[in-house]
């Protein structure tokens, strides 16, 4: 996942992890802002006692939606979650 941090002529300047990348605007597709980002605490409403941390995110082409992988109890969960499957953890529960 890249974050647009600027425009330089016909190029977008994108940030990915530790790199800045220039990409032609004609080949880049802009998506809506995701609900969650890596490192953000979340909870599965079906299992409210098990808090999780978003560890990775991606774009599902067929569903045209963001999906997320989480870390729960220090274990990587293989299940793919969509935004409708997760809720943000209230700040008072993780601070």
N, C-alpha and C positions, 0 to 999 in steps of 0.2 A: 504494500500500500504506500502510495506516494502522497505527499502533501505539497500543494502548490504554494511557493513562497514568493513568487514574483514573475514578471514578464519581461523578456529581453528581446525586443523586435518581434520576429515571428516564432519565438521560442518561449515555452513555459519553463521556469526554473522550479524544479521539483526537489523535495527533500525526502530521502529514504535512509533511515537509520543514521549513518554517519556521512552520507554522501549527498552532494548537490549534483543534479543532472539536468541538462538542457534537452528539451524534447520539442519537436515541431508541433505547433498547435493543431495542425491538420490530422495528426495521427493519435492524439490523446483524447480519451473519452472521460468526461467529467461525470462523476456519480454524486448522489446525494450524500450529505454528511452522515457518517455512521453513528449509531446510537451509543456505541461503546468503543473504547480504545484499549490497546494492550496495556496491562498494568492496572486497569480499573477494577475495583471490587464490584462483584455482582452476586445475585442470588437467583436460583431457579425457584420460582414460586411453588412448584410442586414439592420441593424439598427445602423449605425456608431455613432449616437449621444448618444446612451445608452451604457456607459461603464459598465463593470461588473468585479467582482472578482471571481476567481475560488474558490469554497468553498469545493468541494469534487471531487474525481476522482475514477474510477473503471475500471475493465477490462471486456469487452464484449466478452464472449467466442465464440458466433456464428460468430460475425464479426471479431474476433481476433484483436481488436483495443481498445485503451483507450477511455473512455468517461468521460465527465465532467458535473458537476452541478455548476451553478453560482449564485452569489448574485448580483442582479441588483436593483439599487435604494433602497437599504436596504431591499429588499424582496427576499426570496428564490424562484428561478424559478424552476418549476417542470420539465421543458423540459430537456432532456438529449442531450448534445452537443458532437459531435465528433471533432477531431482536425481540420478537413476540414471545420467545421462550425464556427470556431473562428480564430481570429488573435491576436497576441501580441499587446498590446497598446504601441505606441512609448513613450519612457521615458519622453520626454518633455511635454506630455499631462497629466502625473500623478505625476510629481515631484513638 
